Structure formats: structure tokens, C-alpha cells
Amino acid sequence: MSPSFPSLFPGMLLDSASRYAQDHAAAQGLQGDPVRELGWTATLVPEDCEGVGGTMADLASIIEGLATHGLDLPVVETCAVAPLLLQAAPLETARRWLEAVADGTAKIVPLSALSSTPDELVVHARHLDIGFELDGSVQGVDVSLPATHFLVPAVSDGECAIFLVDAERIGAPSATYRTMEGRRCADFTLARLAVPEGACIARGAAASEALAAATDAALLLTAADTVAALAALIQQTVAHLKERRQFGVALSTFQVLRHRTADMYVKYLGAKGLVIHAFQQHEQEAADLRRTLRLVKVSLAESSRACAEAAIQMHGGMGMSEEVLATRLAQRLLASEFRYGDRLTHAAQLLAPQPASDQGSFSNLTGSAR
């Protein structure tokens, strides 16, 4: 009863993230701003903008290290979505803000819901003589880390637009709360919020392409997080079954529990293969990448939910305590199902008639995913 779990994205980034997560997993609440203090926000920033110029696999290494120890940080939002949206701006504007992101002087957070993809636009922008007026309500924005600016995707005159707005201008959220996996989220209501002309950093095709790239990255990295958490959950379950005894023997000797654990491991292997394939498709810029990511989302949601429920049941009463790592990992897996669109939403999109090009095409700018 010794399944193998080789790392998906081995390397120094994985090791450093894993060590940090191991040291801070038991801490109550988030201490400081570790994502920026450790320089992870510079991972996808190009080298000519003072960044690392890394790949999506580099960022996935960090996510894998954190997920293995159940530490949930908004790496996807601050290190992938934000830099990719900023790159839609004109060259000089993008360079200035990306450099600020890389060195930590600007703390930029996307103002988009964790439960929907970045390209689902719920904010409307009206062009005025002296700027823009933003209207809309965004629920479930990750506010775990401090922010100096928010990136606001919106619909402006029937096309996509991206706004960079000071956090002070956005104001306080209408509600804050803790999510299932322990993130701090908030709801924001923008009611005729006036912003200057320069706040619109991109619109039209540039904004559409950036939102599509950010959505692909969010789905891809969430899948990597899911598989890493799933591997750690199975390891924790196997260790528990070996240590706990009932009727004088270890739980690992019970055939029904061995079979159930084997079933979890088979689901993990399938999920791992899907994620590896998705990363290969992303590197090759495959034309049907979004379809692949939707299929991965649907499959992983079903597998991870089944494994989370099995692990909690096999842990017995301990499985109901958040002090147990397996419980936190199970919560993470259940929450991941609803990150960037749930499985039913993506299944519906897969079954719906597809436009000529699913990538970069915004057939509905009022809130439904492509």
C-alpha cells in the first residue's frame, strides 16, 4: 500500500514553496504579503520588464508546493491573471506597471469573482466627456492580500475593456467573508464610479485576447492545484490507514479500505495525465485549448469530489476537524470545483453550439463564459 507520487513540476521553485508552506501551514491567518515578499509576482513578468520571464510551468511549481501542505494563497490571481491583463496595455504603460508588479511597489489585484472566469464581464463602463463611469456588482473577489490597485474587466460600448483603478477610488467592500478553503473574499458594488480617461488601459481586441489568456491560465493552474492537493490527500489517507488500529489491527489491512484507496489512486493518475496533456496543449498554443481545459475541469471536479468524500469518511471523526491536513485538502478540492466556473457551467459550454473560433471570441459580453 505504497502508491507513488512524483512531482508534476519539480525544481527549486517547488522546493522553496513547499518549505514555506510547511512552515506556515499551521499559522492562524495570513501573515504579511508572502506572495510578493517571495518575489512570485515576477514569475510571468518578462525579463525586459524586470521580471523573471518564467513559464506557466514555473508558476505551477509554486502552486504545487503550496497545495501539497494545504496552504492557500492567491497565486493564480496575483501572479498570473494580473500580469497577463496588464500586458494588454500599450507598451510603455504595460512596462511601467509590470515593473512595479515585479518589484512589489504596485499591488495589483483583479476585481473579478473567484467563481467565474476573468472573461465573464459583469461591470459596464460608460464613456463620458472626461473619463468613464463604471457600474456593476462583483461578488467573491479574493482580498487575502493588500491591494493598491484593482484591474476591472468591463464592457464598454459593446466591446471588452480593462481598467486599472486605485483601490482607494474603488472603496470598501459591501461585505467580507471566509471561503470554504479559508480565503478572505469580498463583494464590491460599483455605482456610477467615475474614473479618468487614462484608467482604461486596454479595449477591443487587445483586451479580449488578454482576458482569454488570463482565463486559460486560471483554468490551467487551478487544475495543477487540484492534482497536487489530490496527491497529498491520498498520501495523508494512506498514512492514516497505516497508523490507526481497529480490532487490534491496522486499518490498512481491511480489504474494503484498500480497494477504496486504490480507486482514489486510479482517479489521481487519470487527473495527472489530463493536466500534463493540458500543459502540453498550452505550450503548443493549440487551437482547441479552451475545449481541453473545459474537459479537464469537468473530469477533475468529479474525481476530486469523490476522493475528498472518500478521504473524509476513511478518517472518521478526525475528518471533520480542520486541524487535520487531510480535511483542509478535502476542502480545497471541493472549493476548486467552483473556481473559475463550476463543472456544470463548463459542461454546458461544451454541449452548446460552438462559434467558428472559441478562442478570443466574446459572443456574450454581459457575464456568460464562452
C-alpha positions as a printed NumPy array, in Angstrom:
array([[  0.   ,   0.   ,   0.   ],
       [  2.658,   2.476,  -1.122],
       [  1.489,   4.495,  -4.143],
       [  3.995,   6.677,  -5.962],
       [  3.541,  10.454,  -6.264],
       [  6.384,  12.027,  -8.267],
       [  6.213,  15.816,  -8.53 ],
       [  4.456,  17.26 , -11.548],
       [  6.725,  20.309, -11.725],
       [  9.979,  19.553,  -9.858],
       [ 12.647,  22.177,  -9.25 ],
       [ 13.84 ,  24.903,  -6.93 ],
       [ 10.56 ,  26.818,  -7.071],
       [  8.668,  23.745,  -5.918],
       [ 11.127,  23.136,  -3.087],
       [ 11.038,  26.732,  -1.822],
       [  7.24 ,  26.949,  -1.974],
       [  6.916,  23.588,  -0.239],
       [  9.256,  24.649,   2.576],
       [  7.379,  27.915,   3.048],
       [  4.028,  26.126,   3.105],
       [  5.282,  23.537,   5.574],
       [  6.492,  26.268,   7.934],
       [  3.313,  28.348,   7.739],
       [  0.52 ,  25.834,   7.145],
       [ -0.462,  25.801,  10.824],
       [ -0.432,  29.608,  11.213],
       [ -3.697,  31.313,  12.087],
       [ -4.49 ,  33.728,   9.283],
       [ -2.232,  35.085,   6.565],
       [  0.907,  36.774,   7.866],
       [  2.186,  39.7  ,   5.786],
       [  2.261,  39.556,   1.987],
       [  4.241,  36.378,   1.23 ],
       [  3.396,  36.158,  -2.479],
       [  5.075,  39.493,  -3.17 ],
       [  7.752,  39.215,  -0.478],
       [  8.99 ,  35.963,  -2.02 ],
       [  9.057,  37.51 ,  -5.495],
       [  6.498,  35.158,  -7.021],
       [  4.637,  38.017,  -8.7  ],
       [  7.629,  38.456, -11.024],
       [  7.409,  34.887, -12.352],
       [  5.45 ,  35.628, -15.547],
       [  6.692,  39.209, -15.943],
       [  9.027,  39.437, -18.988],
       [ 12.736,  39.994, -18.357],
       [ 12.708,  43.345, -20.158],
       [ 10.193,  44.486, -17.524],
       [ 12.487,  43.466, -14.649],
       [ 10.706,  40.131, -14.215],
       [ 11.823,  36.508, -14.27 ],
       [ 10.389,  35.723, -17.684],
       [  9.212,  32.34 , -16.454],
       [  6.652,  29.952, -17.867],
       [  3.284,  28.7  , -16.703],
       [  5.032,  25.526, -15.516],
       [  7.25 ,  27.649, -13.24 ],
       [  4.19 ,  29.171, -11.634],
       [  2.612,  25.721, -11.384],
       [  5.676,  24.587,  -9.379],
       [  4.886,  27.227,  -6.752],
       [  1.23 ,  26.229,  -6.699],
       [  2.115,  22.554,  -6.333],
       [  4.409,  23.265,  -3.389],
       [  1.715,  25.258,  -1.583],
       [ -1.057,  22.764,  -2.324],
       [  0.946,  19.819,  -1.001],
       [  0.808,  21.299,   2.504],
       [ -2.665,  22.773,   2.222],
       [ -1.618,  26.436,   2.205],
       [ -3.993,  28.513,   0.093],
       [ -2.585,  31.776,  -1.293],
       [ -3.991,  33.805,  -4.233],
       [ -1.078,  32.954,  -6.528],
       [ -3.244,  32.474,  -9.613],
       [ -4.888,  35.869,  -9.251],
       [ -1.834,  37.981,  -8.373],
       [  0.883,  36.129, -10.299],
       [ -0.963,  35.02 , -13.455],
       [ -4.23 ,  36.858, -14.08 ],
       [ -2.978,  40.342, -13.137],
       [  0.279,  40.293, -15.197],
       [ -1.484,  38.802, -18.225],
       [ -4.146,  41.514, -18.15 ],
       [ -1.522,  44.245, -17.775],
       [  0.237,  43.041, -20.907],
       [ -2.805,  44.163, -22.924],
       [ -1.872,  47.81 , -22.287],
       [  0.242,  49.86 , -24.716],
       [  3.936,  49.002, -24.481],
       [  5.133,  51.837, -22.252],
       [  2.137,  51.61 , -19.921],
       [  2.466,  47.841, -19.652],
       [  6.218,  48.067, -18.999],
       [  5.755,  50.631, -16.219],
       [  3.106,  48.657, -14.377],
       [  4.74 ,  45.256, -14.889],
       [  7.976,  46.603, -13.432],
       [  6.002,  47.876, -10.44 ],
       [  4.389,  44.445, -10.046],
       [  7.762,  42.705, -10.244],
       [  9.401,  44.86 ,  -7.572],
       [  6.311,  44.938,  -5.362],
       [  5.717,  48.697,  -5.4  ],
       [  2.307,  48.166,  -7.03 ],
       [ -0.023,  45.579,  -5.515],
       [ -2.484,  44.842,  -8.277],
       [ -5.446,  42.502,  -7.833],
       [ -8.101,  41.542, -10.431],
       [-11.592,  42.697,  -9.491],
       [-13.269,  39.514, -10.692],
       [-15.141,  36.763,  -8.896],
       [-13.331,  33.551,  -7.976],
       [-16.431,  31.642,  -9.046],
       [-16.311,  32.889, -12.639],
       [-13.68 ,  33.175, -15.328],
       [-11.91 ,  36.524, -15.881],
       [-13.625,  36.907, -19.259],
       [-17.115,  36.879, -17.723],
       [-17.856,  40.581, -17.68 ],
       [-20.348,  41.937, -15.16 ],
       [-19.174,  45.559, -14.978],
       [-20.379,  48.088, -17.55 ],
       [-18.408,  51.186, -18.487],
       [-19.982,  54.307, -19.98 ],
       [-17.722,  56.734, -21.808],
       [-18.125,  60.319, -20.621],
       [-16.53 ,  63.57 , -21.8  ],
       [-13.907,  63.453, -19.026],
       [-13.499,  59.727, -18.466],
       [-15.62 ,  56.693, -17.745],
       [-18.372,  55.694, -15.359],
       [-18.339,  52.112, -14.036],
       [-21.43 ,  50.252, -12.873],
       [-21.761,  46.688, -11.62 ],
       [-21.58 ,  44.298,  -8.701],
       [-18.729,  41.813,  -8.354],
       [-19.138,  39.089,  -5.739],
       [-16.437,  36.834,  -4.333],
       [-13.275,  38.826,  -5.075],
       [-10.157,  37.481,  -3.348],
       [ -8.839,  40.135,  -0.95 ],
       [ -6.417,  37.931,   1.005],
       [ -3.522,  40.227,   0.084],
       [ -3.392,  44.031,   0.296],
       [ -4.071,  45.933,  -2.924],
       [ -3.057,  49.362,  -4.175],
       [ -4.905,  48.947,  -7.493],
       [ -7.644,  46.784,  -8.993],
       [ -7.877,  45.563, -12.562],
       [-11.518,  45.807, -13.614],
       [-12.66 ,  43.946, -16.76 ],
       [-15.753,  45.609, -18.205],
       [-17.994,  46.069, -21.226],
       [-17.594,  49.46 , -22.893],
       [-19.634,  50.384, -25.972],
       [-20.154,  46.732, -26.839],
       [-16.524,  45.676, -26.588],
       [-14.15 ,  44.454, -23.889],
       [-12.155,  46.894, -21.82 ],
       [ -9.732,  46.651, -18.916],
       [ -9.484,  49.408, -16.312],
       [ -6.743,  49.96 , -13.752],
       [ -8.283,  51.759, -10.773],
       [ -6.823,  52.898,  -7.455],
       [ -8.037,  50.802,  -4.542],
       [ -8.98 ,  53.98 ,  -2.681],
       [-11.28 ,  55.002,  -5.522],
       [-12.954,  51.565,  -5.502],
       [-13.625,  51.982,  -1.791],
       [-14.528,  49.495,   0.9  ],
       [-16.355,  46.271,   0.   ],
       [-20.025,  45.836,   0.811],
       [-19.317,  42.511,   2.541],
       [-16.338,  40.341,   3.518],
       [-16.291,  36.661,   4.451],
       [-14.203,  33.496,   4.626],
       [-14.487,  30.882,   1.896],
       [-14.565,  27.129,   2.38 ],
       [-10.818,  26.74 ,   1.929],
       [-10.007,  29.72 ,   4.154],
       [ -9.588,  32.561,   1.689],
       [-10.739,  36.064,   2.54 ],
       [-13.203,  37.297,  -0.074],
       [-15.347,  40.375,  -0.53 ],
       [-18.231,  41.769,  -2.57 ],
       [-17.832,  45.112,  -4.343],
       [-20.551,  47.337,  -5.745],
       [-19.552,  49.954,  -8.296],
       [-22.319,  52.512,  -8.544],
       [-21.602,  55.156, -11.194],
       [-17.94 ,  55.146, -10.213],
       [-16.124,  57.896, -12.096],
       [-12.612,  57.074, -13.337],
       [-10.27 ,  59.164, -15.519],
       [ -9.711,  58.504, -19.202],
       [ -6.278,  57.004, -18.515],
       [ -7.774,  54.321, -16.265],
       [ -8.752,  52.37 , -19.386],
       [ -5.503,  50.587, -20.225],
       [ -6.888,  48.358, -22.99 ],
       [-10.016,  47.81 , -25.044],
       [-11.167,  45.933, -28.101],
       [ -9.112,  43.052, -29.484],
       [ -6.174,  43.605, -27.111],
       [ -8.431,  43.395, -24.069],
       [-10.271,  40.35 , -25.46 ],
       [ -7.042,  38.457, -26.104],
       [ -5.668,  39.301, -22.651],
       [ -8.874,  38.159, -20.946],
       [ -8.805,  34.92 , -22.942],
       [ -5.167,  34.29 , -21.961],
       [ -5.915,  35.043, -18.302],
       [ -8.887,  32.673, -18.352],
       [ -6.823,  29.865, -19.878],
       [ -4.091,  30.415, -17.284],
       [ -6.571,  30.425, -14.406],
       [ -8.178,  27.163, -15.525],
       [ -4.807,  25.533, -16.193],
       [ -3.225,  26.491, -12.868],
       [ -6.336,  25.563, -10.89 ],
       [ -6.139,  22.117, -12.468],
       [ -2.494,  21.814, -11.36 ],
       [ -3.504,  22.878,  -7.848],
       [ -6.257,  20.253,  -7.809],
       [ -3.951,  17.398,  -8.816],
       [ -1.277,  18.429,  -6.288],
       [ -3.862,  18.587,  -3.486],
       [ -5.294,  15.243,  -4.599],
       [ -1.878,  13.577,  -4.39 ],
       [ -1.284,  14.975,  -0.906],
       [ -4.751,  13.886,   0.218],
       [ -4.157,  10.29 ,  -0.856],
       [ -0.783,  10.268,   0.896],
       [ -2.392,  11.53 ,   4.097],
       [ -5.125,   8.908,   3.812],
       [ -2.645,   6.063,   3.317],
       [ -0.595,   7.234,   6.321],
       [ -3.756,   7.422,   8.452],
       [ -4.833,   3.901,   7.488],
       [ -1.388,   2.558,   8.35 ],
       [ -1.279,   4.266,  11.758],
       [ -4.833,   3.806,  13.051],
       [ -5.812,   0.468,  14.5  ],
       [ -9.173,  -1.184,  14.993],
       [ -9.88 ,  -4.617,  16.479],
       [ -6.159,  -4.905,  17.126],
       [ -5.052,  -4.484,  13.505],
       [ -4.172,  -1.531,  11.26 ],
       [ -6.98 ,  -0.097,   9.14 ],
       [ -4.766,  -0.625,   6.109],
       [ -5.352,  -4.39 ,   6.395],
       [ -9.087,  -4.022,   5.706],
       [ -9.714,  -5.045,   2.117],
       [-12.581,  -2.637,   1.507],
       [-10.425,   0.328,   2.58 ],
       [ -7.536,  -0.857,   0.426],
       [ -9.853,  -1.074,  -2.579],
       [-11.251,   2.377,  -1.928],
       [ -7.773,   3.857,  -1.64 ],
       [ -6.751,   2.123,  -4.872],
       [ -9.768,   3.681,  -6.571],
       [ -8.63 ,   7.122,  -5.343],
       [ -5.16 ,   6.476,  -6.739],
       [ -6.535,   5.473, -10.148],
       [ -8.55 ,   8.699, -10.246],
       [ -5.389,  10.638,  -9.363],
       [ -3.424,   9.023, -12.196],
       [ -6.148,   9.942, -14.673],
       [ -6.246,  13.515, -13.374],
       [ -2.467,  13.815, -13.564],
       [ -2.443,  12.661, -17.187],
       [ -5.115,  15.219, -18.097],
       [ -3.169,  18.081, -16.506],
       [  0.073,  17.095, -18.247],
       [ -1.807,  16.994, -21.558],
       [ -3.372,  20.408, -20.855],
       [  0.045,  21.962, -20.179],
       [  1.381,  20.49 , -23.418],
       [ -1.589,  21.966, -25.286],
       [ -0.951,  25.343, -23.663],
       [  2.744,  25.311, -24.621],
       [  1.819,  24.424, -28.209],
       [ -0.876,  27.146, -28.295],
       [ -3.368,  24.566, -29.523],
       [ -6.441,  25.935, -31.288],
       [ -8.805,  23.861, -29.136],
       [ -7.092,  24.685, -25.821],
       [-10.231,  26.121, -24.223],
       [-12.186,  22.947, -25.032],
       [ -9.411,  20.843, -23.477],
       [ -9.419,  22.982, -20.338],
       [-13.193,  22.681, -20.019],
       [-12.965,  18.893, -20.309],
       [-10.209,  18.837, -17.691],
       [-12.347,  20.987, -15.39 ],
       [-15.346,  18.663, -15.65 ],
       [-13.307,  15.496, -15.15 ],
       [-11.243,  16.824, -12.233],
       [-14.306,  18.174, -10.45 ],
       [-15.936,  14.754, -10.431],
       [-12.763,  12.881,  -9.451],
       [-11.691,  15.284,  -6.727],
       [-15.141,  15.389,  -5.128],
       [-15.287,  11.583,  -4.999],
       [-11.787,  11.389,  -3.473],
       [-12.482,  14.168,  -0.955],
       [-15.615,  12.432,   0.289],
       [-13.829,   9.06 ,   0.493],
       [-10.888,  10.53 ,   2.428],
       [-13.126,  12.27 ,   4.956],
       [-15.089,   9.08 ,   5.517],
       [-11.94 ,   6.968,   5.979],
       [-10.596,   9.464,   8.512],
       [-13.737,   9.027,  10.59 ],
       [-14.363,  11.726,  13.197],
       [-10.913,  13.202,  12.57 ],
       [-12.024,  14.035,   9.049],
       [-14.392,  16.671,  10.417],
       [-11.632,  18.724,  12.09 ],
       [ -9.849,  21.486,  10.18 ],
       [ -6.756,  20.84 ,  12.29 ],
       [ -6.212,  17.696,  10.201],
       [ -4.335,  18.333,   6.942],
       [ -6.474,  15.812,   5.051],
       [ -9.587,  17.794,   5.95 ],
       [ -8.106,  21.036,   4.679],
       [ -7.025,  19.312,   1.47 ],
       [-10.539,  17.908,   1.01 ],
       [-11.976,  21.4  ,   1.481],
       [ -9.518,  22.71 ,  -1.081],
       [-10.597,  20.082,  -3.615],
       [-14.29 ,  20.789,  -3.087],
       [-13.723,  24.542,  -3.401],
       [-11.621,  24.111,  -6.563],
       [-14.665,  22.667,  -8.3  ],
       [-16.274,  26.109,  -8.118],
       [-13.208,  28.164,  -9.039],
       [-13.475,  29.855, -12.446],
       [-16.785,  28.241, -13.278],
       [-18.182,  25.014, -11.858],
       [-18.294,  21.738, -13.755],
       [-21.935,  22.195, -14.809],
       [-21.157,  25.58 , -16.331],
       [-18.251,  24.186, -18.332],
       [-20.215,  21.072, -19.312],
       [-22.988,  23.305, -20.644],
       [-20.457,  25.263, -22.695],
       [-19.047,  22.042, -24.127],
       [-22.513,  20.902, -25.177],
       [-23.56 ,  24.27 , -26.605],
       [-23.106,  25.012, -30.327],
       [-19.624,  26.478, -30.757],
       [-18.788,  29.598, -32.797],
       [-16.225,  29.367, -35.564],
       [-13.455,  30.286, -33.122],
       [-13.877,  29.696, -29.382],
       [-10.58 ,  31.391, -28.565],
       [-10.666,  35.173, -28.172],
       [-14.308,  35.457, -29.274],
       [-16.614,  37.323, -26.918],
       [-20.068,  36.344, -28.109],
       [-21.62 ,  37.477, -24.838],
       [-20.091,  40.414, -23.01 ],
       [-22.637,  40.523, -20.195],
       [-21.462,  37.7  , -17.995],
       [-21.596,  34.244, -19.584],
       [-18.408,  32.341, -20.401],
       [-17.599,  31.461, -23.947]])
